[in-house]
């Protein structure tokens, strides 16, 4: 996750981070610039279209569709951010539940070997879950017609959760944990699997293909038709204007693509590895 000061405007304006969309869009922006220059040359120098040409009225279409594309992009970015924020809340609940489980076990258990077991396994679940969510195969589990070499009986987070619960159940059979205490611990034990399932839902359920593809096509054709009408009023100044419009619209789509999967390796994705290490530190302090 990128660390920054939100009040430092000058840094934002003049610094280009590796996650900035400007670098990713630069080749396409150069192409759009040459394309706009070509349209301008054809209309001004070659075809010499008059000011009363019907081509000039193409800007009416852009005015009508501008509202539509703004609504689509607003919905797109809001949906992507909701997925990112839900992922953060899920990992926040994993942190809290890990602490609560460790605090309860610390008060219940007296045997040092039992405490050491949970000192390893509780943060181990967070670490395994982080690796599980960063695996590309996890995002393809719901794809139809795709034969993945995945042994679903070896779901690693489930295996760790099973080992933790098995240990708690063994301690109950040994009389080290009473029935009432087992019920008290059950909420945190169950929450581990709930968090895993919710994170998998975000990971392996992308935005519907038709919706994402339509927005990309809409942006492309919208931008590619801009020079035809704007040349009459802006001349060759159409080139930087169209480039800037493309940069704004395409950047919103790129940002949405990056944050809709918060468990990847992009610069703005959730720092699940760091959160896992913090859980390990806190559990070791408690137990």
Backbone as JSON, one array per atom type, in Angstrom:
{
  "sequence": "XXXXXXXXXXXXXXXXXXXXXXXXXXXXXXXXXXXXXXXXXXXXXXXXXXXXXXXXXXXXXXXXXXXXXXXXXXXXXXXXXXXXXXXXXXXXXXXXXXXXXXXXXXXXXXXXXXXXXXXXXXXXXXXXXXXXXXXXXXXXXXXXXXXXXXXXXXXXXXXXXXXXXXXXXXXXXXXXXXXXXXXXXXXXXXXXXXXXXXXXXXXXXXXXXXXXXXXXXXXXXXXXXXXXXXXXXXXXXXXXXXXXXXXXXXXXXXXXXXXXXXXXXXXXXXXXXXXXXXXXXXXXXXX",
  "N": [[0.84, -1.19, 0.0], [0.52, 2.23, -0.81], [2.17, 4.73, 0.92], [1.41, 7.99, 1.96], [1.09, 11.61, 2.25], [-1.93, 13.07, 2.54], [-2.37, 15.79, 2.48], [-0.43, 17.02, 1.07], [-0.29, 18.62, -1.64], [1.42, 19.52, -3.7], [3.32, 17.52, -4.03], [1.74, 15.45, -5.03], [1.06, 16.46, -7.54], [3.39, 16.82, -9.06], [4.88, 14.49, -8.81], [5.41, 11.27, -10.09], [4.3, 8.32, -9.36], [4.97, 4.76, -9.43], [2.55, 3.49, -9.55], [0.96, 5.31, -10.73], [-1.4, 6.32, -13.16], [-0.57, 7.68, -15.4], [1.87, 6.79, -16.52], [1.16, 4.25, -17.39], [-0.7, 4.82, -19.34], [0.67, 6.31, -21.18], [1.75, 5.38, -23.78], [-0.67, 4.99, -25.22], [-1.72, 7.54, -25.06], [0.09, 8.97, -26.62], [-0.49, 7.83, -29.1], [-3.17, 8.68, -29.38], [-2.69, 11.41, -29.57], [-1.3, 11.67, -32.06], [-3.29, 10.67, -33.68], [-5.36, 12.57, -33.33], [-4.05, 14.79, -34.38], [-3.86, 13.96, -37.03], [-6.57, 13.85, -37.82], [-7.19, 16.55, -37.51], [-5.52, 17.73, -39.44], [-6.59, 16.64, -41.8], [-9.22, 17.7, -41.83], [-8.79, 20.48, -41.72], [-6.67, 21.21, -43.5], [-6.67, 19.43, -45.73], [-9.33, 18.41, -46.51], [-10.63, 20.8, -46.03], [-12.99, 21.68, -44.66], [-16.01, 23.51, -44.35], [-17.25, 25.98, -41.97], [-19.92, 25.59, -41.54], [-20.32, 22.92, -41.86], [-21.82, 19.72, -41.41], [-20.37, 18.02, -39.89], [-19.38, 19.43, -37.78], [-21.37, 19.4, -35.91], [-21.11, 17.11, -34.46], [-20.28, 17.39, -31.86], [-22.57, 17.71, -30.4], [-23.47, 15.14, -29.89], [-21.44, 14.28, -28.17], [-21.92, 15.9, -25.97], [-24.38, 14.91, -25.1], [-23.77, 12.24, -24.5], [-21.81, 12.54, -22.61], [-22.83, 12.83, -20.02], [-23.84, 10.29, -19.59], [-21.54, 8.65, -19.67], [-20.18, 9.63, -17.49], [-21.82, 8.81, -15.38], [-21.58, 6.03, -15.62], [-18.82, 5.64, -15.12], [-18.64, 6.65, -12.54], [-20.23, 4.85, -11.11], [-18.71, 2.58, -11.62], [-16.2, 3.08, -10.36], [-17.05, 3.43, -7.72], [-18.12, 0.92, -7.14], [-15.81, -0.67, -7.35], [-14.25, 0.47, -5.29], [-15.84, -0.17, -3.08], [-15.46, -2.94, -2.96], [-12.72, -3.01, -2.35], [-12.71, -1.71, 0.15], [-14.37, -3.38, 1.63], [-12.78, -5.65, 1.69], [-10.71, -4.65, 3.29], [-12.07, -4.25, 5.71], [-12.72, -6.86, 6.34], [-10.21, -8.0, 6.82], [-9.52, -6.42, 8.95], [-11.36, -7.32, 10.85], [-10.37, -9.89, 11.09], [-7.95, -9.4, 12.36], [-8.9, -8.38, 14.85], [-10.41, -10.57, 15.8], [-8.44, -12.51, 16.01], [-6.86, -11.43, 18.04], [-8.77, -11.39, 20.12], [-9.27, -14.14, 20.44], [-6.74, -15.0, 21.23], [-6.47, -13.59, 23.65], [-8.49, -14.73, 25.23], [-7.67, -17.42, 25.28], [-5.27, -17.07, 26.57], [-6.08, -16.46, 29.13], [-7.41, -18.77, 29.82], [-5.75, -21.07, 29.43], [-3.12, -22.81, 31.03], [-0.95, -24.4, 30.62], [2.22, -24.21, 29.21], [3.08, -25.32, 26.8], [0.72, -25.67, 25.38], [-0.06, -23.02, 25.06], [2.04, -22.09, 23.48], [1.52, -23.49, 21.17], [-0.83, -22.31, 20.11], [0.21, -19.82, 19.82], [1.72, -20.05, 17.58], [-0.07, -21.03, 15.65], [-2.34, -19.33, 15.37], [-1.46, -16.75, 14.27], [-0.39, -18.01, 12.07], [-2.56, -18.77, 10.55], [-3.47, -16.33, 9.44], [-1.27, -15.68, 7.85], [-1.2, -17.83, 6.02], [-3.69, -17.44, 4.81], [-3.28, -15.0, 3.53], [-1.39, -15.73, 1.56], [-2.95, -17.56, 0.18], [-4.98, -15.96, -0.92], [-3.53, -14.38, -2.63], [-2.86, -16.06, -4.62], [-3.17, -16.83, -8.02], [-4.78, -18.88, -8.98], [-6.84, -19.01, -7.17], [-8.57, -16.99, -7.9], [-9.8, -18.06, -10.08], [-11.51, -20.08, -9.51], [-14.25, -20.22, -9.89], [-14.64, -20.19, -12.58], [-16.12, -21.39, -15.51], [-15.6, -24.28, -17.53], [-12.87, -24.36, -17.23], [-10.17, -26.2, -16.47], [-8.64, -26.62, -13.65], [-5.71, -27.51, -11.86], [-6.28, -28.14, -9.04], [-6.4, -29.23, -5.78], [-9.06, -29.47, -4.0], [-9.49, -30.55, -1.56], [-7.38, -29.88, -0.11], [-7.44, -27.29, 0.86], [-5.78, -24.71, 2.04], [-6.15, -22.61, 4.09], [-8.44, -23.67, 5.33], [-7.43, -26.05, 6.33], [-5.64, -25.18, 8.3], [-7.42, -23.86, 10.03], [-8.93, -26.06, 10.77], [-7.03, -27.53, 12.21], [-6.58, -25.81, 14.36], [-9.13, -25.78, 15.62], [-9.34, -28.5, 16.16], [-7.34, -28.82, 18.07], [-8.37, -27.24, 20.15], [-10.66, -28.72, 20.71], [-9.5, -31.11, 21.56], [-8.27, -30.22, 23.9], [-10.54, -29.69, 25.36], [-11.56, -32.28, 25.7], [-9.56, -33.26, 27.32], [-10.06, -31.95, 29.61], [-9.0, -29.48, 30.09], [-10.26, -27.3, 29.08], [-13.43, -26.06, 29.68], [-16.91, -26.87, 28.96], [-18.44, -24.53, 28.76], [-16.45, -22.64, 28.29], [-15.55, -23.56, 25.83], [-17.71, -22.92, 24.21], [-17.53, -20.16, 24.36], [-15.16, -19.7, 22.99], [-15.86, -20.47, 20.47], [-16.99, -18.55, 18.73], [-14.88, -16.88, 17.78], [-13.31, -18.86, 16.55], [-15.0, -19.75, 14.5], [-15.23, -17.4, 13.05], [-12.89, -17.15, 11.6], [-13.08, -18.85, 9.35], [-15.31, -17.63, 8.21], [-14.3, -15.11, 7.46], [-12.41, -15.91, 5.59], [-14.07, -17.07, 3.6], [-15.57, -14.83, 2.79], [-13.56, -13.17, 1.76], [-12.7, -14.78, -0.36], [-14.97, -14.65, -1.91], [-14.86, -12.02, -2.87], [-12.45, -12.17, -4.25], [-12.74, -14.19, -6.28], [-14.93, -13.4, -7.77], [-15.27, -11.42, -10.18], [-15.98, -8.12, -11.64], [-18.77, -8.22, -13.82], [-18.11, -9.41, -17.11], [-19.27, -8.33, -19.47], [-20.07, -5.8, -18.63], [-17.66, -4.51, -17.91], [-16.27, -4.67, -20.35], [-17.94, -3.15, -22.0], [-17.69, -0.54, -20.96], [-15.01, 0.05, -21.53], [-15.02, -0.03, -24.35], [-16.84, 2.01, -24.84], [-15.49, 4.28, -23.82], [-13.31, 4.32, -25.57], [-14.43, 4.69, -28.21], [-15.8, 7.03, -27.75], [-13.73, 8.88, -27.24], [-12.28, 8.7, -29.62], [-13.96, 9.9, -31.46], [-14.0, 12.53, -30.71], [-12.1, 14.47, -31.87], [-13.2, 15.11, -34.41], [-15.36, 16.93, -34.17], [-14.35, 18.95, -32.47], [-12.24, 20.13, -33.79], [-13.14, 22.25, -35.35], [-13.64, 24.34, -33.59], [-11.39, 24.49, -31.96], [-9.15, 24.03, -33.45], [-5.81, 23.03, -34.01], [-5.32, 22.85, -31.34], [-6.93, 20.96, -30.43], [-5.56, 18.6, -30.08], [-4.0, 18.45, -27.49], [-6.25, 18.72, -25.83], [-7.96, 16.53, -26.37], [-6.24, 14.47, -25.67], [-5.99, 14.93, -22.93], [-8.66, 14.54, -22.08], [-8.96, 11.83, -22.69], [-7.03, 10.79, -20.94], [-8.16, 11.34, -18.41], [-10.63, 9.9, -18.43], [-9.82, 7.24, -19.05], [-8.08, 6.78, -16.94], [-9.74, 6.63, -14.69], [-11.02, 4.2, -15.18], [-8.8, 2.46, -15.11], [-7.95, 2.77, -12.46], [-10.16, 1.69, -11.13], [-9.97, -0.96, -12.02], [-7.64, -1.74, -10.74], [-8.12, -1.62, -7.95], [-10.32, -3.23, -7.55], [-9.68, -5.85, -7.07], [-8.5, -6.42, -4.19], [-6.54, -8.03, -3.1], [-4.28, -8.54, -4.54], [-1.05, -7.94, -6.06], [-0.61, -5.27, -6.59], [0.34, -1.78, -6.27], [-1.52, -0.33, -4.77], [-3.01, -2.22, -3.48], [-4.28, -4.19, -0.69], [-2.21, -4.41, 2.21], [-1.7, -7.27, 3.01], [0.29, -9.02, 3.83], [1.8, -7.47, 5.61], [-0.18, -6.96, 7.52], [-0.55, -9.54, 8.45], [1.94, -10.01, 9.67], [1.77, -8.14, 11.72], [-0.32, -9.23, 13.2], [0.94, -11.55, 14.08], [2.92, -10.43, 15.76], [1.32, -9.23, 17.75], [-0.06, -11.42, 18.81], [2.0, -12.93, 19.89], [2.78, -11.2, 21.91], [0.57, -11.32, 23.58], [0.22, -14.06, 24.26]],
  "CA": [[0.0, 0.0, 0.0], [1.31, 3.44, -0.94], [2.1, 5.66, 2.04], [1.48, 9.36, 1.46], [0.45, 12.65, 3.04], [-3.02, 13.57, 1.7], [-2.41, 17.25, 2.46], [0.7, 17.52, 0.29], [-0.77, 18.74, -3.01], [2.51, 19.71, -4.67], [3.92, 16.21, -4.28], [0.83, 14.7, -5.89], [0.99, 17.02, -8.89], [4.66, 16.73, -9.8], [5.54, 13.21, -8.63], [4.75, 10.19, -10.8], [4.56, 7.04, -8.71], [4.85, 3.63, -10.35], [1.14, 3.13, -9.66], [0.23, 6.38, -11.4], [-1.95, 5.89, -14.45], [0.05, 8.41, -16.51], [2.87, 5.94, -17.15], [0.5, 3.15, -18.07], [-1.46, 5.31, -20.49], [1.5, 7.15, -22.04], [1.76, 4.96, -25.19], [-1.97, 5.24, -25.83], [-1.87, 8.99, -25.17], [0.86, 9.38, -27.81], [-1.27, 7.43, -30.27], [-4.32, 9.58, -29.47], [-2.19, 12.7, -30.04], [-1.07, 11.59, -33.51], [-4.6, 10.47, -34.32], [-6.05, 13.87, -33.34], [-3.35, 15.65, -35.34], [-4.23, 13.53, -38.37], [-7.93, 14.32, -38.11], [-7.14, 18.0, -37.68], [-4.91, 18.05, -40.73], [-7.53, 16.3, -42.86], [-10.36, 18.61, -41.86], [-8.4, 21.88, -41.92], [-5.78, 21.42, -44.64], [-6.93, 18.58, -46.9], [-10.73, 18.52, -46.92], [-11.01, 22.2, -45.89], [-14.42, 21.71, -44.37], [-16.54, 24.83, -43.97], [-17.74, 26.06, -40.59], [-21.31, 25.14, -41.5], [-20.37, 21.49, -42.15], [-22.55, 18.93, -40.42], [-19.4, 17.34, -39.01], [-19.21, 20.27, -36.61], [-22.44, 19.11, -34.94], [-20.83, 15.88, -33.71], [-20.12, 17.74, -30.45], [-23.87, 17.52, -29.73], [-23.47, 13.76, -29.41], [-20.56, 14.19, -27.0], [-22.59, 16.53, -24.83], [-25.43, 14.01, -24.62], [-23.19, 11.03, -23.94], [-20.91, 12.86, -21.5], [-23.53, 12.54, -18.76], [-23.94, 8.83, -19.46], [-20.24, 8.07, -19.35], [-19.84, 10.04, -16.12], [-22.56, 7.93, -14.47], [-20.99, 4.7, -15.69], [-17.52, 5.62, -14.45], [-18.87, 6.86, -11.11], [-20.67, 3.57, -10.58], [-17.59, 1.64, -11.73], [-15.2, 3.34, -9.31], [-17.67, 3.19, -6.41], [-18.21, -0.53, -6.95], [-14.46, -1.17, -7.1], [-13.82, 0.89, -3.96], [-16.58, -0.96, -2.09], [-14.78, -4.23, -2.84], [-11.46, -2.76, -1.65], [-12.98, -1.37, 1.54], [-14.89, -4.58, 2.28], [-11.61, -6.48, 1.98], [-10.0, -4.08, 4.45], [-12.86, -4.51, 6.92], [-12.6, -8.28, 6.66], [-8.9, -8.24, 7.45], [-9.58, -5.79, 10.27], [-12.05, -8.24, 11.75], [-9.46, -11.01, 11.35], [-7.02, -8.92, 13.39], [-9.59, -8.31, 16.13], [-10.78, -11.91, 16.26], [-7.21, -13.19, 16.42], [-6.51, -10.9, 19.36], [-9.75, -11.85, 21.11], [-9.03, -15.56, 20.68], [-5.49, -15.11, 22.01], [-6.72, -13.09, 25.01], [-9.28, -15.73, 25.94], [-6.82, -18.59, 25.51], [-4.25, -16.69, 27.56], [-6.69, -16.53, 30.46], [-7.92, -20.11, 30.08], [-4.71, -22.09, 29.4], [-2.0, -22.67, 31.96], [0.18, -25.18, 30.1], [3.02, -23.38, 28.3], [3.14, -25.94, 25.48], [-0.54, -25.35, 24.69], [-0.03, -21.6, 24.68], [2.97, -21.95, 22.35], [0.87, -24.03, 19.96], [-1.71, -21.28, 19.56], [1.05, -18.68, 19.46], [2.17, -20.29, 16.2], [-1.14, -21.35, 14.71], [-3.26, -18.2, 15.12], [-0.89, -15.91, 13.2], [-0.16, -18.84, 10.89], [-3.77, -18.75, 9.71], [-3.46, -15.08, 8.68], [-0.21, -15.77, 6.83], [-1.64, -18.77, 4.98], [-4.8, -16.82, 4.08], [-2.71, -13.99, 2.63], [-0.81, -16.44, 0.4], [-4.06, -18.18, -0.54], [-5.69, -14.94, -1.68], [-2.65, -13.84, -3.67], [-2.69, -17.09, -5.65], [-4.02, -16.56, -9.17], [-5.76, -19.94, -9.15], [-7.99, -18.73, -6.32], [-9.48, -16.1, -8.62], [-10.37, -18.78, -11.22], [-12.21, -21.26, -9.0], [-15.64, -20.23, -10.35], [-14.69, -20.13, -14.04], [-16.64, -22.59, -16.16], [-14.82, -24.77, -18.65], [-11.45, -24.2, -16.97], [-9.73, -27.35, -15.67], [-7.51, -26.23, -12.82], [-5.12, -28.59, -11.08], [-6.42, -27.72, -7.64], [-6.94, -30.23, -4.88], [-9.9, -28.69, -3.1], [-9.44, -31.15, -0.24], [-6.21, -29.31, 0.57], [-7.66, -25.85, 1.02], [-4.83, -24.46, 3.12], [-6.73, -21.94, 5.26], [-9.34, -24.59, 6.03], [-6.63, -27.03, 7.06], [-5.13, -24.53, 9.52], [-8.57, -23.66, 10.92], [-9.28, -27.38, 11.3], [-6.04, -27.89, 13.22], [-6.83, -25.0, 15.56], [-10.33, -26.26, 16.29], [-9.04, -29.84, 16.68], [-6.57, -28.65, 19.3], [-9.3, -26.76, 21.18], [-11.52, -29.85, 21.06], [-8.68, -32.04, 22.35], [-8.12, -29.64, 25.24], [-11.83, -29.88, 26.04], [-11.64, -33.68, 26.11], [-8.6, -33.45, 28.39], [-10.53, -31.23, 30.78], [-8.33, -28.19, 30.25], [-11.23, -26.28, 28.68], [-14.77, -26.51, 30.03], [-17.89, -26.73, 27.89], [-18.8, -23.12, 28.63], [-15.32, -21.95, 27.66], [-15.54, -23.98, 24.42], [-18.73, -22.11, 23.53], [-17.01, -18.79, 24.29], [-14.12, -19.67, 21.96], [-16.38, -20.88, 19.17], [-17.27, -17.4, 17.85], [-13.64, -16.5, 17.09], [-12.89, -19.96, 15.67], [-15.87, -19.73, 13.32], [-15.03, -16.17, 12.28], [-11.75, -17.32, 10.68], [-13.61, -19.38, 8.1], [-16.21, -16.62, 7.63], [-13.47, -14.11, 6.81], [-11.83, -16.54, 4.4], [-15.1, -17.2, 2.58], [-15.92, -13.51, 2.27], [-12.43, -12.72, 0.93], [-12.74, -15.56, -1.59], [-16.07, -14.12, -2.72], [-14.34, -10.83, -3.56], [-11.34, -12.56, -5.11], [-13.09, -14.99, -7.45], [-16.13, -12.89, -8.43], [-14.93, -10.11, -10.75], [-17.05, -7.37, -12.28], [-19.21, -8.94, -15.02], [-17.3, -9.11, -18.29], [-19.97, -7.46, -20.41], [-20.08, -4.43, -18.11], [-16.31, -3.97, -18.02], [-15.93, -4.51, -21.77], [-18.72, -2.06, -22.57], [-17.12, 0.74, -20.55], [-13.76, 0.27, -22.3], [-15.38, 0.3, -25.73], [-17.5, 3.31, -24.79], [-14.45, 5.3, -23.67], [-12.49, 4.35, -26.79], [-15.14, 5.31, -29.33], [-16.11, 8.41, -27.36], [-12.53, 9.7, -27.42], [-11.87, 8.69, -31.02], [-14.82, 10.8, -32.23], [-13.88, 13.91, -30.23], [-11.42, 15.42, -32.76], [-13.99, 15.49, -35.59], [-16.14, 18.14, -33.9], [-13.6, 19.99, -31.77], [-11.29, 20.79, -34.69], [-13.73, 23.48, -35.86], [-13.57, 25.41, -32.59], [-10.09, 24.53, -31.28], [-8.04, 23.87, -34.38], [-4.83, 22.02, -33.59], [-5.37, 22.72, -29.88], [-7.69, 19.74, -30.15], [-4.63, 17.51, -29.72], [-3.85, 18.3, -26.03], [-7.56, 18.6, -25.18], [-8.42, 15.15, -26.49], [-5.33, 13.64, -24.86], [-6.35, 15.11, -21.51], [-9.94, 13.88, -21.85], [-8.69, 10.39, -22.66], [-6.29, 10.48, -19.71], [-9.09, 11.38, -17.27], [-11.6, 8.81, -18.52], [-9.14, 5.94, -18.97], [-7.49, 6.64, -15.6], [-10.78, 6.16, -13.77], [-11.21, 2.78, -15.43], [-7.61, 1.75, -14.64], [-7.98, 2.77, -11.0], [-11.17, 0.72, -10.72], [-9.43, -2.29, -12.27], [-6.58, -2.05, -9.78], [-8.58, -1.77, -6.56], [-11.45, -4.16, -7.41], [-9.09, -7.04, -6.49], [-7.61, -5.84, -3.17], [-5.61, -9.02, -2.55], [-3.22, -8.8, -5.5], [0.28, -7.4, -5.76], [-0.49, -3.9, -7.06], [0.82, -0.84, -5.25], [-2.63, 0.14, -3.95], [-3.74, -3.34, -2.88], [-4.17, -4.27, 0.76], [-0.94, -4.99, 2.68], [-2.07, -8.43, 3.81], [1.5, -9.58, 4.45], [2.11, -6.62, 6.76], [-1.2, -7.2, 8.54], [-0.25, -10.85, 9.04], [3.07, -9.86, 10.58], [1.29, -7.43, 12.91], [-1.06, -10.21, 13.99], [1.95, -12.41, 14.73], [3.54, -9.68, 16.85], [0.35, -9.02, 18.83], [-0.37, -12.71, 19.45], [3.16, -13.29, 20.71], [2.75, -10.37, 23.11], [-0.53, -11.76, 24.44], [0.44, -15.43, 24.73]],
  "C": [[0.89, 1.24, 0.0], [1.09, 4.33, 0.28], [2.28, 7.08, 1.53], [0.81, 10.31, 2.44], [-0.66, 13.27, 2.2], [-3.09, 15.09, 1.62], [-1.3, 17.86, 1.61], [0.34, 17.54, -1.19], [0.37, 18.78, -4.02], [3.16, 18.39, -5.02], [3.05, 15.39, -5.22], [0.92, 15.16, -7.34], [2.25, 16.7, -9.69], [5.41, 15.42, -9.61], [4.73, 12.12, -9.33], [5.19, 8.86, -10.17], [4.38, 5.91, -9.72], [3.42, 3.17, -10.51], [0.33, 4.2, -10.37], [-0.21, 5.93, -12.79], [-1.28, 6.58, -15.63], [1.05, 7.53, -17.25], [2.22, 4.81, -17.93], [-0.2, 3.6, -19.35], [-0.61, 6.08, -21.48], [1.55, 6.66, -23.5], [0.44, 5.24, -25.9], [-2.21, 6.74, -25.99], [-1.09, 9.53, -26.37], [0.1, 9.03, -29.08], [-2.47, 8.36, -30.47], [-3.89, 10.95, -29.98], [-1.96, 12.71, -31.54], [-2.39, 11.42, -34.26], [-5.35, 11.8, -34.41], [-5.39, 14.82, -34.32], [-3.72, 15.28, -36.77], [-5.63, 13.98, -38.75], [-7.95, 15.83, -38.32], [-6.57, 18.4, -39.02], [-5.89, 17.78, -41.87], [-8.66, 17.3, -42.96], [-9.97, 20.05, -42.19], [-7.65, 22.07, -43.23], [-6.21, 20.65, -45.89], [-8.38, 18.72, -47.39], [-11.23, 19.97, -46.89], [-12.52, 22.35, -45.7], [-14.85, 23.09, -43.91], [-17.1, 24.79, -42.56], [-19.18, 25.59, -40.47], [-21.45, 23.66, -41.84], [-21.09, 20.75, -41.03], [-21.61, 18.19, -39.47], [-19.21, 18.12, -37.71], [-20.21, 19.92, -35.52], [-22.22, 17.79, -34.18], [-20.68, 16.16, -32.23], [-21.43, 17.63, -29.69], [-23.95, 16.11, -29.13], [-22.6, 13.62, -28.16], [-21.19, 14.82, -25.77], [-23.66, 15.63, -24.24], [-24.85, 12.79, -23.94], [-22.25, 11.29, -22.77], [-21.53, 12.54, -20.15], [-23.61, 11.04, -18.52], [-22.62, 8.22, -19.03], [-19.79, 8.45, -17.94], [-20.56, 9.16, -15.1], [-21.95, 6.54, -14.45], [-19.67, 4.63, -14.94], [-17.66, 5.84, -12.95], [-19.31, 5.55, -10.45], [-19.53, 2.55, -10.57], [-16.59, 1.84, -10.61], [-15.79, 3.1, -7.92], [-17.76, 1.7, -6.11], [-16.83, -1.12, -6.62], [-13.98, -0.78, -5.7], [-14.57, 0.14, -2.86], [-15.93, -2.33, -1.87], [-13.47, -4.08, -2.06], [-11.71, -2.52, -0.16], [-13.55, -2.57, 2.3], [-13.75, -5.53, 2.62], [-10.84, -5.97, 3.19], [-10.76, -4.35, 5.74], [-12.76, -5.99, 7.33], [-11.27, -8.59, 7.33], [-8.81, -7.53, 8.8], [-10.28, -6.67, 11.28], [-11.2, -9.47, 12.07], [-8.44, -10.63, 12.42], [-7.69, -8.93, 14.76], [-9.93, -9.69, 16.68], [-9.56, -12.72, 16.69], [-6.78, -12.72, 17.8], [-7.46, -11.43, 20.43], [-9.54, -13.32, 21.45], [-7.79, -15.76, 21.53], [-5.7, -14.66, 23.46], [-7.49, -14.12, 25.83], [-8.45, -16.97, 26.26], [-5.75, -18.3, 26.56], [-4.8, -16.79, 28.98], [-7.1, -17.95, 30.83], [-6.79, -21.12, 30.27], [-3.59, -21.77, 30.39], [-0.75, -23.39, 31.45], [0.92, -24.35, 29.04], [3.08, -23.99, 26.9], [1.86, -25.67, 24.68], [-0.56, -23.9, 24.22], [0.91, -21.38, 23.49], [2.36, -22.47, 21.05], [0.0, -22.96, 19.31], [-0.93, -20.02, 19.18], [1.56, -18.82, 18.03], [1.0, -20.38, 15.23], [-2.06, -20.17, 14.41], [-2.68, -17.24, 14.09], [-0.6, -16.69, 11.93], [-1.37, -18.85, 9.97], [-3.8, -17.49, 8.85], [-2.43, -15.12, 7.56], [-0.62, -16.68, 5.69], [-2.78, -18.17, 4.16], [-4.29, -15.76, 3.11], [-2.12, -14.63, 1.39], [-1.91, -17.07, -0.45], [-4.77, -17.16, -1.43], [-4.84, -14.32, -2.78], [-2.4, -14.83, -4.79], [-3.67, -16.84, -6.79], [-5.09, -17.64, -9.36], [-7.0, -19.71, -8.3], [-9.02, -17.89, -7.04], [-10.18, -16.81, -9.78], [-11.22, -19.97, -10.78], [-13.64, -21.35, -9.51], [-15.75, -20.21, -11.86], [-15.19, -21.47, -14.6], [-15.74, -22.97, -17.33], [-13.32, -24.63, -18.47], [-11.02, -25.29, -16.01], [-8.47, -26.96, -14.92], [-7.01, -27.43, -12.02], [-5.08, -28.19, -9.61], [-7.03, -28.87, -6.85], [-7.75, -29.5, -3.82], [-9.96, -29.3, -1.7], [-8.22, -30.66, 0.55], [-6.28, -27.79, 0.57], [-6.88, -25.41, 2.25], [-5.4, -23.69, 4.3], [-7.68, -22.85, 6.05], [-8.57, -25.61, 6.86], [-6.09, -26.44, 8.36], [-6.25, -24.32, 10.51], [-8.99, -24.98, 11.56], [-8.32, -27.8, 12.4], [-6.25, -27.1, 14.51], [-8.03, -25.51, 16.33], [-10.1, -27.65, 16.88], [-8.27, -29.76, 17.98], [-7.47, -28.19, 20.44], [-10.2, -27.91, 21.65], [-10.76, -30.89, 21.9], [-8.49, -31.53, 23.77], [-9.41, -29.77, 26.05], [-11.97, -31.32, 26.54], [-10.69, -33.97, 27.27], [-9.0, -32.73, 29.68], [-9.84, -29.9, 31.02], [-9.22, -27.02, 29.86], [-12.61, -26.84, 28.97], [-15.71, -26.31, 28.84], [-18.3, -25.28, 27.66], [-17.68, -22.33, 27.94], [-15.21, -22.31, 26.17], [-16.55, -23.17, 23.62], [-18.24, -20.67, 23.36], [-15.98, -18.67, 23.18], [-14.67, -19.9, 20.56], [-16.58, -19.71, 18.21], [-16.03, -16.99, 17.08], [-13.16, -17.58, 16.13], [-13.71, -19.98, 14.38], [-15.6, -18.52, 12.44], [-13.86, -16.29, 11.3], [-12.24, -17.82, 9.32], [-14.55, -18.4, 7.42], [-15.42, -15.56, 6.88], [-12.87, -14.67, 5.53], [-12.85, -16.64, 3.28], [-15.48, -15.88, 1.96], [-14.81, -12.95, 1.37], [-12.4, -13.48, -0.4], [-13.86, -15.08, -2.5], [-15.64, -12.89, -3.5], [-13.32, -11.23, -4.61], [-11.82, -13.24, -6.4], [-14.4, -14.59, -8.11], [-15.84, -11.51, -8.98], [-16.18, -9.38, -11.25], [-17.47, -8.11, -13.55], [-18.49, -8.46, -16.28], [-17.99, -8.12, -19.22], [-19.96, -6.01, -19.95], [-18.71, -3.78, -18.27], [-15.93, -3.72, -19.47], [-16.68, -3.34, -22.39], [-18.12, -0.7, -22.21], [-15.86, 1.05, -21.33], [-14.07, 0.65, -23.74], [-16.01, 1.69, -25.81], [-16.46, 4.43, -24.72], [-13.66, 5.44, -24.96], [-13.2, 5.08, -27.92], [-15.54, 6.75, -29.02], [-14.93, 9.33, -27.63], [-12.14, 9.79, -28.89], [-12.74, 9.58, -31.9], [-14.72, 12.25, -31.8], [-13.21, 14.85, -31.23], [-12.28, 15.91, -33.92], [-14.77, 16.78, -35.36], [-15.34, 19.26, -33.31], [-12.61, 20.72, -32.66], [-11.83, 22.14, -35.16], [-13.59, 24.63, -34.87], [-12.19, 25.55, -31.96], [-8.91, 24.44, -32.24], [-7.11, 22.77, -33.9], [-4.7, 21.93, -32.06], [-6.24, 21.54, -29.46], [-6.8, 18.62, -29.63], [-4.46, 17.39, -28.21], [-5.17, 18.14, -25.31], [-8.05, 17.16, -25.21], [-7.54, 14.21, -25.67], [-5.7, 13.73, -23.38], [-7.67, 14.42, -21.18], [-9.76, 12.37, -21.78], [-7.98, 9.98, -21.37], [-7.23, 10.41, -18.5], [-10.01, 10.16, -17.3], [-10.93, 7.44, -18.36], [-8.53, 5.73, -17.59], [-8.51, 6.14, -14.6], [-11.03, 4.66, -13.95], [-10.01, 1.96, -14.92], [-7.58, 1.68, -13.11], [-8.98, 1.75, -10.49], [-10.67, -0.7, -10.92], [-8.42, -2.69, -11.19], [-7.14, -2.38, -8.4], [-9.73, -2.76, -6.42], [-10.97, -5.52, -6.9], [-8.07, -6.6, -5.45], [-6.56, -6.79, -2.64], [-4.49, -9.37, -3.52], [-1.89, -8.19, -5.07], [0.48, -5.99, -6.25], [-0.14, -2.97, -5.9], [-0.28, -0.4, -4.29], [-3.46, -0.99, -3.35], [-3.47, -3.4, -1.37], [-2.86, -4.93, 1.18], [-1.19, -6.19, 3.58], [-0.85, -9.07, 4.49], [1.89, -8.79, 5.7], [1.1, -6.82, 7.88], [-0.95, -8.54, 9.23], [0.91, -10.77, 10.02], [2.68, -9.1, 11.85], [0.49, -8.36, 13.82], [-0.1, -11.11, 14.75], [2.59, -11.69, 15.94], [2.59, -9.54, 18.03], [0.03, -10.33, 19.56], [0.77, -13.14, 20.34], [3.21, -12.44, 21.98], [1.7, -10.85, 24.1], [-0.26, -13.13, 25.07], [1.86, -15.67, 25.23]]
}
